[in-house]
Amino acid sequence: MKKIVAIVLFCVYAGIAWGQATKTRVRLDMSLLKVDSMWIGLEDGKTEPQKLKPEANGMFEFSTLIERGIDARVSIDNPVKGSIFLYLEPGDDLLIKTDFKDNTSFSGKGAENARVLKELMDMYLVNYSKLDASKTPLNILYQQIEQMNKANLDFLDTNKSRVSKGFYDHQRLKFYYDALGTDVIMPYLMSQGLNKKFSEALPPGYMDLMKKIKLSDEMLTHDSYNKFVRGALPMFLRFHRLYELGRLDSASTQPETEKRAMEYEQVKKTFTGEIRNLALFGIVNNMLLSAKDVNQYKSYIQQFAADGGGQEQVAELQRVYDQALKLSAGSEPPPFTLNDLNGKQVSLKDFAGKVIYIDFWASWCSPCRYEMKNGSPKLHARFADNKDVVFLYISIDDSEDKWRHAIDEDKIEGIHLLSKGGVKSVVAKAFNISGIPRYVIIGRDGKIVDNDATRPSQDITYDKLTDALKSK
């Protein structure tokens, strides 16, 4: 592993009323660099990234109505690759002049927030780039991560007087709980990547992480805290329970049904109020999204309702169940047609009679690319003489250039297709993809064998594909 594994948990939760939406505008002066298009995305979990073209005056402009502060990102692919991270508040009118390299200036309302965030992200990205899990002993790596996270929070505290209260509160909460979420999952991922026991990969004090968590229903309005409660928190409770039972090293072999049942029971008995409700919703939602046999978990919808789940949440879980039922083993996969690297249209029917291993990924997904560089080549080699196994890579990148660059950079062999739009892309939605990497096996008969298959690096994947080849 050359770089630290990054985990991105997709945010699905009911919106909260914030009051009157106010127009917010961002303009970009690209006179320092000739650019014909760029992307801007709002990190609200619902707005699609928007491609911008220059106005008649050569400026790029984006405006929208927002009700509260929100993270955003502006990026370009040509003639250079670059991104600028922003935090936009209602009523901001921000002008950015940049070459996406060394020269960037901000003016207008919201400029100081933008300056501070750029300084913070520049520092963070430099520190992040120095992390190398392949060459660093685990204890040193954990110390480096801790120092990096502390530096982020110290920077925000030092520059608190320069920014708005909304900016400071939002970013501090975001950096804190994003880091804490990584602290929860990182040792498990490292144990898998380094073939160590989970107990051997734990940093000192891991089982005391609950002391770092503030339980607050009011904080659920913040996306990072919300995601932490729905994802990392139930996982930590399961790990902690396994530790109490003396079974910590069974975490990787624990049956999926047992994992979810343990998380549900631990959350149910540990928390109260909206924290409990949201964490339970997250557990049931995740189990339905990733279930190989969704019927195993249908009873959890009624259980969640009996445990105090809201009507809207129960309805959402029922919708997810109905969609997942269409993707269960033995079902026909959703039809689609996408373009490959040469612009040729490709669909599943082109591979009739063959076993298809679909890999949903994106250029920005570190775990995806780790598997492609370390797991996929070995798996491909084991089927080198078998033309009845198809390795189909479907990227959900928004940018075709980034998609192509990642393929070239990682030298990924296989059939490559692009479905733009992230988890909201047409194909991702059809396959109920809420997070990546995600793998699906299609059998010779054209039906789904496994809608949440194991990763290329796992030996069992070879066995699953071999079994699928034997089935008619």
TORRO-311930 format. One record per atom (N, C-alpha, C): residue in one letter; x, y, z. Coordinates in steps of 0.1 Angstrom, whole numbers, plus 5000, padded with zeros to 4 digits. Layout:
N
AXYZ/...
END
This chain:
472
M500849885000/M500050005000/M500950125000/K500850204989/K501750324988/K501150444995/K499850444995/K499150565002/K498150515011/I497850595021/I496850565031/I495450545025/V494750445030/V493450415024/V492450525029/A491750585020/A490750685023/A489350625022/I488550645031/I487250595031/I486250705030/V485350695020/V484350785017/V482950725019/L482250765029/L480950715032/L479850805026/F479050745018/F478050835011/F476950875021/C476551005020/C475551065030/C474151055024/V473250985032/V471850975028/V471051005041/Y470451115042/Y469651155054/Y468651255050/A467551265057/A466551365054/A467051505056/G466651595047/G467151725049/G466451805060/I467051905064/I466551985076/I466252125071/A465152175075/A464852315071/A465752415077/W466252505069/W467252605074/W466752745072/G465552765066/G465152905064/G465252945050/Q465353075048/Q465253135035/Q466553105027/A466453055015/A467553035006/A468053165000/T469353184999/T469853314995/T470853284983/K470853374973/K471653364962/K473153374966/T473953284961/T475353284963/T476053264949/R477153344947/R477753344934/R479253324935/V479753254925/V481253234924/V481653264910/R482553354908/R483153384895/R484553354894/L485053304883/L486453274881/L487053344869/D488153424872/D488853494862/D490053404858/M489953354846/M490953254841/M491953324831/S492153454832/S493053524823/S494453474824/L494853404835/L496153354837/L496353224830/L495253164825/L495353024820/L494253004810/K494452954798/K493452934788/K492652804792/V491452824795/V490652704799/V489252714792/D488852604786/D487552604779/D486352544787/S486652484799/S485652434807/S486152404821/M485252394831/M485652354844/M484452294851/W484652234863/W483552174870/W483452234884/I482252244889/I481952284902/I480952194908/G481252154920/G480352054927/G480052104942/L478852094946/L478452124960/L478451994967/E479051994979/E479051864987/E477851864996/D476651854990/D475451844998/D474751714997/G475351614989/G474851484988/G473651474978/K473251584971/K472151574963/K472351654950/T473251754949/T473351834937/T474451774928/E474051754916/E474951704906/E476151804903/P477351754901/P478451854896/P478051914883/Q478352044882/Q477952124870/Q479252164862/K479152144849/K480152184840/K479952324836/L480952404837/L480852554834/L481652584821/K481052664813/K481652714801/K481852874803/P482852924797/P483153074798/P481953154793/E481753264800/E480753364796/E481353444784/A480653534778/A481053614767/A482353694771/N482453734784/N483553814788/N484753734792/G484653604790/G485753514794/G485753464808/M484853514816/M484753474830/M483853344831/F484153264841/F483253154844/F482453194856/E481153154856/E480253204867/E479353094871/F479153084884/F478252984890/F477453054900/S476153034900/S475353094911/S474252994915/T473852994927/T472852904932/T472252954945/L471152894949/L470452934961/L470852834972/I471352884983/I471652794994/I471152855007/E470852765017/E470252805029/E471152795041/R472352745039/R473352735049/R474752715043/G475752725051/G477152715046/G477352575040/I478152565029/I478252435023/I479652425016/D480252305017/D481552285010/D481352274995/A482252324987/A482252314973/A483652294967/R483752254955/R485052224949/R484952264934/V485952344930/V486052384916/V487252314910/S487152254898/S488352174893/S488352184878/I489652164873/I489852164858/I490652044855/D490652004842/D491451884838/D492451924828/N492252034820/N493152084810/N493252234810/P494352294807/P495652234803/P496452174815/V495952204827/V496652144839/V495452084847/K495852004857/K494851944866/K494952024879/G493852054884/G493852134897/G492452144903/S492452174916/S491152194923/S491352304933/I490252374936/I490152474946/I488952434955/F489252424968/F488152384978/F487652514983/L486252524985/L485652644989/L484652605000/Y484352705008/Y483152695018/Y482352815015/L481152795010/L480252905005/L479152925016/E478853045019/E477753085028/E476753165020/P475453155025/P474453235018/P474753375016/G474653425004/G474953565001/G476453594997/D477253494997/D478653514992/D478653554978/D479653644974/D479853684960/D481353684958/L481853574954/L483253544955/L483853554941/L484953624939/L485753634927/L487053564929/I487453464920/I488653394921/I489453414909/K490753454910/K491653464899/K492753364901/T492953274892/T493853164895/T494453104882/D495553034884/D496152954873/D496152804877/F495452784889/F495452644895/F496752594898/K497752674899/K499152634904/K499552724915/D500352824912/D500952904923/D500353034925/N499453074916/N498853204917/N497353194918/T496853224930/T495453224933/T495153344942/S494153424939/S493753534947/S492153534948/F491653584960/F490253584962/F489853724966/S488653764961/S488153894965/S486653884966/G485953984972/G484553984973/G484053924986/K482753904988/K482253855000/K482553705001/G483153665012/G483553525013/G485053495010/A485753605007/A487153595003/A488053535014/E487853595026/E488753555037/E488553405041/N487353365041/N487053215043/N487753135032/A487753175020/A488353105009/A489853105011/R490453215015/R491953215017/R492353115027/V491653125039/V492053035050/V491852885046/L490752855039/L490552715035/L491652675025/K492052755016/K493152725007/K494452695014/E494752785024/E495952765032/E495952625039/L494752605045/L494552475052/L494652355043/M494052355032/M494052245023/M495452225017/D496152335014/D497552325009/D498452245019/M498252285032/M499052225042/M498652075044/Y497352055044/Y496851915046/Y497351825035/L497251875022/L497651785011/L499151755011/V499951855015/V501351835016/V501651725026/N501051735038/N501251635049/N500751505045/Y499551495038/Y498951375034/Y499851295024/S500451375015/S501351315004/S502551245010/K502951285022/K504151225029/K503851095035/L502551055037/L502250935043/L502450815033/D503150715038/D503450595029/D503350475038/A502250405037/A501950285045/A502850165041/S503450165029/S504250055025/S505650055031/K506050175035/K507450185040/K507550225055/T506450255061/T506450315074/T505850205084/P506550185095/P506050095106/P504650145111/L503750055114/L502450105118/L502450205129/N503250185139/N503150275151/N503550415147/I504550425138/I505050555133/I503950615124/L503350525115/L502250575106/L501150635114/Y500750565124/Y499650625133/Y499950755139/Q501250765143/Q501750895149/Q501651005139/Q502050975127/Q502051075116/Q500651115113/I499751025113/I498351065110/I497851145121/E498151115134/E497651185145/E498251335145/Q499451345141/Q500151475140/Q499451555129/M499151495118/M498551565107/M497151615111/N496451535117/N495051575121/N495151685132/K496051675141/K496251785151/K496651915144/A497451905134/A497952025127/A496752095120/N495852015115/N494652075108/N493752155119/L493552095130/L492752155140/L493452275146/D494752265148/D495552375154/D495452495144/F495552465131/F495452575121/F494152645122/L493052575123/L491752635124/L491652725137/D492152675148/D492052745160/D492952875159/T494052865153/T494952985152/T494353095143/N493553045133/N493053145123/N491553165125/K491053135137/K489653155140/K489153295138/S489953395142/S489553535141/S489453585126/R490053505117/R490053555103/R488753505095/V488053415101/V486953355093/V485553375101/S484453345094/S483153355100/S482953245110/K482053265119/K481753165129/K481253035122/G480453055112/G479952935105/G481052855099/F482052925093/F483152855087/F483952775097/Y484252845108/Y485052775118/Y484352655124/D483052675128/D482352565134/D482252445124/H481952475112/H481752365102/H483052295099/Q484152365096/Q485352305093/Q485952225104/R485852285116/R486452215128/R485752075130/L484452085129/L483651965131/L483951865120/K484051915108/K484351825096/K485651755098/F486751835100/F488051775101/F488151675113/Y487451715124/Y487551625136/Y486851495133/Y485651495128/Y484951365127/Y485351295115/D485751355104/D486351285093/D487551205098/A488451275106/A489651205111/A489251095120/L488251115129/L487851015138/L487250895131/G486550915120/G486050805112/G487150725106/T488250785102/T489450715096/T490050645108/D490150695120/D490750625131/D490050495134/V488750495132/V487950375134/V488250265125/I488250295112/I488350195101/I489850165097/M490750255099/M492150245094/M492850115099/P492750085113/P493449965117/P492949835110/Y491649835108/Y491049715102/Y491549705088/L491549815080/L492049815066/L493549775066/M494349825075/M495749795075/M495949655078/S495149595087/S495349455090/S495049365078/Q494049405070/Q493749335058/Q494849355047/G495349475046/G496349505035/G497649445039/L498049435051/L499349385056/L499249235060/N498049175059/N497849035063/N498249015078/K497849105086/K498049095101/K496749065108/K496849015120/K495649005128/K495149145131/F493849165133/F493349295136/F493949345149/S494049255159/S494649295172/S496049355171/E496849305161/E498149345159/E498249475152/A497149525146/A497249645138/A496649765146/L496149735159/L495549845167/L496549935173/P496250065172/P497150165179/P496750165193/P497650215202/P497350235216/P496150315218/G495250275228/G494150355231/G492950345222/Y493050255212/Y491950235202/Y490550215209/M490550125218/M489250085225/M488650205233/D489450305235/D488950425243/D488450535234/L488250505221/L487850615212/L486450675215/M485650605222/M484350665226/M484550795234/K485650805241/K485850925250/K486051045241/K486351025228/K486651145219/K485351185212/I484251115214/I483051135207/I482051215215/K481551325210/K480451395217/K479151355211/L478251315220/L476951275216/L475951395217/S475451435205/S474651555205/S473651545193/D472351545196/D471351545186/D471451665177/E471851775183/E471851905176/E472951905165/M474051825168/M475151825158/M474851735146/L473751665146/L473351585135/L473051665122/T472951795124/T472651885112/T473951905104/H475151865110/H476351875103/H476651745096/D476951755083/D477051635074/D478151535079/S479351595083/S480451505087/S480051425100/Y479451495110/Y479051425122/Y477851325119/N476951365110/N475851275106/N476451145100/K477351165091/K477951045084/K478750955094/F479351015103/F480150945114/F479150855122/V478050915126/V477050845134/V476450725126/R476250745113/R475550645105/R476550535101/G477850565100/G478750465095/G479850415105/A480750505109/A481850465117/A481450425131/L480450495137/L480150465151/L479550325153/P478650275145/P478150145147/P479350035145/M480150065135/M481349975133/M482249965145/F482450085151/F483350085163/F482750005174/L481450025176/L480749945187/L480849795185/R480749755172/R480949615169/R482349565172/F483349645168/F484749605171/F484949605186/H484349695193/H484549705208/H483849575214/R482749545209/R482049425215/R482849295212/L483349285200/L484249165197/L485449165207/Y485949275210/Y487149285219/Y486649245233/E485549285237/E485049235250/E484849085251/L484449035240/L484148885239/L485448805236/G486548875234/G487748805231/G487848755217/R487048815208/R486948765194/R487348875184/L488148965188/L488549075179/L489049035166/D489848935166/D490548885153/D489548815144/S488348795149/S487348735140/S486548835132/A486948965133/A486249075126/A486149055111/S487248995105/S487348985091/S486548865086/T486248765095/T485548645090/T484148635096/Q483748745103/Q482448745109/Q481348745098/P480348655098/P479348655088/P478648795088/E478248825076/E477648965074/E476348975082/T475548875083/T474348885091/T474648905106/E475748845111/E476148865125/E476649005127/K477449055117/K477949195118/K476849295121/R475849285112/R474749385112/R473849365125/A473649245129/A472849215141/A473549275153/M474849255153/M475649295165/M475649455165/E475849515154/E475849665153/E474449715158/Y473449655153/Y472049705156/Y471849695171/E472149575177/E471949555191/E472849655200/Q474049675196/Q474949755203/Q474449905203/V474049945191/V473550085190/V472250105198/K471450005197/K470150005204/K470250015219/K471249945225/K471349955239/K472350055244/T473050125235/T474050215239/T473550365239/F472750395229/F472350535226/F470850555228/T470550685229/T469150725230/T468850835220/G467650875218/G467250995210/G467550985196/E467851095189/E468051095175/E469351035171/I470351035180/I471650965177/I471350815175/R470550755184/R470150615183/R469350595170/N468450675167/N467550665156/N468250665143/L469150765142/L469950775129/L470950665127/A471650625138/A472550515137/A471850385133/L470650355138/L469950235135/L469450245120/F469050365116/F468650385102/F469850355093/G471050405096/G472250385088/G472550235087/I472450165098/I472750025098/I471849945088/V470549975090/V469549905081/V469749945067/N469950065064/N470150115051/N471350055044/N472450045052/N473649985046/N473549835044/M472849765053/M472649625051/M471849595039/L470749675036/L469949655025/L470749685012/L471549795012/L472349825000/L473349724996/S473949655006/S475049565003/S474649415004/A473349385007/A472949255010/A473049164997/K473649044998/K473548954987/K472148894986/D471548864997/D470148824997/D469348925006/V468749015000/V468049125007/V466949075016/N466348955013/N465348905021/N465748865035/Q467048845037/Q467648815050/Q467348935060/Y467249055054/Y467249175063/Y465849245062/K464949185055/K463649255054/K462949285068/S463149195077/S462549205090/S463049325098/Y464249375094/Y464849485101/Y464049615098/I463349625087/I462549745084/I461449755094/Q460749645097/Q459649645107/Q460249665121/Q461449605123/Q462149625136/Q462449765139/F463049835128/F463349975130/F462150055133/A461050025126/A459750105128/A459350085143/A459449955148/A459049925162/A459949995172/D461250025168/D462150085177/D462150235176/G461150295169/G460950435169/G461350505157/G461650435146/G461950495133/G460850585128/G461150695122/G460150785116/G459550725103/Q458350775100/Q457650725088/Q458450745076/E459050865074/E459850895062/E461050805061/Q461650775072/Q462850685072/Q462450545069/V461350495074/V460850365071/V460450355057/A459850455051/A459450455037/A460750445028/E461750515032/E463050515025/E463650375025/L463650315037/L464150175038/L463350085029/Q462050095029/Q461250015020/Q461550035006/R461850155002/R462250184988/R463550114984/V464550124994/V465850064992/V465649914990/Y464849854999/Y464549714998/Y464049674985/D462949744980/D462349714968/D463349714956/Q464249814956/Q465249824946/Q466249714947/A466749684959/A467649574961/A467149444957/L465849424959/L465249294955/L465449264941/K465449374933/K465649354918/K467049314915/L467949324924/L469349294922/L469849174929/S468949104935/S469348984943/S469848874933/A470548774939/A471148664931/A470048594924/G470248564911/G469348504902/G468448604894/S468648734897/S467848834890/S468548874877/E467848934868/E468448994856/E469049124860/P470349144856/P470949274859/P470249394851/P470349514856/P469749624848/P470449644835/P469749654824/P470449674811/P471049814810/F472149824803/F472849954801/F473649954789/T473950064783/T474850084772/T475750194775/L477050174775/L478050284778/L479150274768/N479850384766/N480950394757/N482250344763/D483050274755/D484350234760/D485450344757/L486750304759/L487750404756/L487850454742/N487350374733/N487450404719/N486150464714/G485150484723/G483850544719/G482850444714/K483250314715/K482350204710/K481350174721/Q480050164717/Q479050134727/Q479149984731/V479049964744/V479149834750/V477949804760/S477449684759/S476349644768/S476649504773/L475949464784/L476149324789/L475849214779/K474949234770/K474549134761/K475749104751/D476749194751/D477949164742/D478749044748/F478549014761/F479348904767/F478448784771/A477448764763/A476548644765/A477348514766/G476948434776/G477648304778/G478948314786/K479348434790/K480548444797/K480348494812/V481248474820/V481248524834/V481848664834/I481048764840/I481548904840/I481748944855/Y482949004857/Y483349054870/Y483349204868/I482349274873/I482149414872/I482849484884/D483649584881/D484349664891/D483849804890/F483149854899/F482649994900/F483750074907/W484250184901/W485350254907/W485350394902/A486350474907/A486550614902/A488050654905/S488450754897/S489850794898/S490250844912/W489250904919/W489550964932/W489350864944/C489050744941/C488850644951/C490050564954/S490750594965/S492050534969/S491850374970/P490850324978/P490750184979/P490550114965/C489750174956/C489550124943/C490950104936/R491750214936/R492950204928/R494050114935/Y493950104948/Y494850014955/Y494549864950/E493249834949/E492849704944/E493349684929/M493149784921/M493549774907/M495049754905/K495849814914/K497249804912/K497849674919/N497149634930/N497749524938/N496949394937/G495649404935/G494749284934/G494449234920/S494049324912/S493549294898/S494549224890/P495849264889/P496849194881/P496949044884/K496949014897/K497148874901/K495948794897/L494748854899/L493448784895/L493448764880/H493748864873/H493748854858/H494748744854/A495848734860/A496848634856/A496348494858/R495548474868/R495048334870/R493948294860/F493448394853/F492448364842/F492948404828/A494348414827/A494948464815/A494548374803/D494348244805/D494148154794/D492648124793/N491848194800/N490348164799/N489648284794/K489148274782/K488548384775/K487048404779/D486548314788/D485148314792/D484948404805/V486048464810/V485948554821/V486248704816/V485248794818/V485448924813/V485549024826/F486649104825/F486849204836/F486349334831/L485249374836/L484549494831/L484649604842/Y485349714838/Y485549824847/Y484549944844/I483749984853/I482750094851/I483150204861/S483650314855/S484050424863/S482850524865/I482750574877/I481650674879/I482250814880/D483450834874/D484050964874/D483151074867/D483251194871/D482551304864/D483451354852/S484751324852/S485651374842/S486151264834/E485951274821/E486551164812/E488051174812/D488651294813/D490151304813/D490751234825/K490051254837/K490551184849/K490451034848/W489350994842/W489150844840/W490250794831/R490550854820/R491550804811/R492950804817/H493150914825/H494550934831/H494750824841/A493750794849/A493950684859/A494150554853/I493450524842/I493650394835/I495150384830/D495650494824/D496950494819/D497950484830/E497750564841/E498650564852/E498850434859/D497650364861/D497750234868/D497850114859/K497850144846/K497950034836/K496949924839/I495649964839/I494549874843/I494049804830/E494249674830/E493749594819/E492349544820/G491649544809/G490249504810/G489349594800/I488049584801/I487149664793/I486749774801/H486949894797/H486650014805/H485450094799/L484550124808/L483350204805/L483250324815/L482550424810/L482350544819/L480950574820/S480450594833/S479150634836/S479250754845/K479250874839/K479450994847/K478351024857/G478851084868/G477851134878/G477951074892/G479051004895/G479250944908/G478150844911/V477850834924/V476750744928/V475450774923/K475250894917/K474050934911/K474050904896/S475050854890/S475150824876/S474050714873/V473650704860/V472550614856/V472850474860/V474050424857/V474350284860/V474550264875/A475150354882/A475350344896/A474050334904/K473050414899/K471750414906/K471050284902/A471150234890/A470550114886/A471049994894/F472249994897/F472849884905/F472849914920/N472250024924/N472150054939/N473450074945/I474450144938/I475750164943/I475750284952/S476050264964/S476150384974/S477550414978/G478450324974/G479850354978/G480750264969/I481950304967/I482950224959/I484250204967/P484950094964/P484750004953/P483549904956/R482949864945/R481849764946/R482049674934/Y481849544937/Y482049444926/Y480749354925/V480449314912/V479349234909/V479749124900/I479249004902/I479548894893/I478248854886/I478348854872/I477248804864/I477648674858/G476648574859/G476948444854/G476748424839/R477148304835/R476948264821/R475548284815/D474548264824/D473148274820/D472748414820/G473648514822/G473248654822/G472548704834/K472548624845/K471848664857/K472948694868/I472448774878/I473348814889/I473748684897/V475048674900/V475548564909/V475748624922/D476348744923/D476748814935/D476648964933/N475849034940/N475749184938/N476649264947/D477349194955/D478349254964/D479549164966/A480249134955/A481249034955/A482549084962/T483348984965/T484649014971/T485649084962/R486649144968/R487649224961/R488649134953/P489249194943/P490249114935/P491349064943/S491749134954/S492849084962/S492548964971/Q491248934973/Q490848824982/Q490848694974/D491548594979/D491648464973/D490248404969/I489248434977/I487948374975/I487348414962/T487748534957/T487248584945/T487548494933/Y488748434933/Y489048344923/Y488148224923/D487848174935/D486948054937/D485548094932/K485048214935/K483748254931/K483648254916/L484648304910/L484548314895/L484648174889/T485548094895/T485647954890/T484347874891/D483647894902/D482347834904/D481347884894/A481348014891/A480448074882/A480748014868/L481947984865/L482347924852/L481747784850/K481647714861/K481147574861/K479647574859/S478947674863/S477547684862/S477047714848/K476047654844/K475547684830/K474247764831/
END
